[in-house]
């Protein structure tokens, strides 16, 4: 096994970089570009049985913002700190057309030692079970079931799902698990303080891996127009979310144990970010917004950086998994540092007004 290969449950990947589901993976050529860029797997753009969810794509809009919340061009020149905001939708294809295309792409992916992963977004139990069976019957090798989209509270009723109750997660995952035998990855929300509980429920109910954690909702006022940017609440993401994802990974690893596969999503921008998420407990890492913003070559660059890092550290990808998470301590375990806090507050002027310590010596 090469230094980059990882095993996620029953699925061996040639490397831990997964191209996560988004609009650039709707068309077959987009998936092919991601495969040729070297991704260990590509999760195709999701579908379900809801026509409103497909219609939402025609209302979709996307925004890249700089550090001052000013819109900037959507292209590879955007700075690393770019904030991504959007309202999205599902693939516009019919289920039958989507399934035929995805099955064909997975056959092509096999020749590249990769996977085209089918992605279903939960809308109702009956249709989810029916579609999952169809996915397996079509010959697809891995299914990602997304029960944690950020948009459920904003979308049409029953269009998509943001499951927040572990009991409900158990019900959904158990039903789909009973319907199919292929590896099942469960994508859960980050919009909860119970992410480890959701992960535990998904794993215990038969999920081969848990993908965490879906994007958050945000609202950005425009100070010039007094309007909401893009008119509504938005799904938000970017580099800033990496610490949140790593936090949930580390807590979920502690809850589930080191042998239960976790897949990171939301916040990875580079090869070193892949390493960071793996050190926090991820077996593999999905990268989506960075690729949609910067192009498919971004996958190749991230993979090169990650593999260079492995060589420099003389470790394998598998050696990284959970190493930082397993060394995480509680606040109570930290050593006493008497009055250390005083080194981080501004000094006072003679007038009693706080001033920047950099200008007051």
Secondary structure, DSSP 8 states (H G I E B T S, - for coil): --TT-EEETTEEESSSEEE--SGGGSSHHHHHHHHHTT-SEEE---B-S-HHHHHGGGG-EEEEE-TTS-EE-SSTTS-TT-EEEEE----SS-HHHHHHHHHHHHHHHHHTT--EEEEEE-S-HHHHHHHHHHHHHTT-SEEEEE-B-TTTTTSSTTSS-B---HHHHHHHHHHHHHH--SEEEEE--SSSS-HHHHHHHHHHTT-SEEEE---EEE--B-TTTSSBGGGS-EEEEEGGGHHHHHHHHHHHHHHH-TTSEEEEESS--SHHHHHHHHHTT-SEEEE-HHHHHH-THHHHHHHHHHHHHHHHHT--HHHHTTTTGGG---GGGS---TTGGGGGS-EE-TTS-EE-TTT--
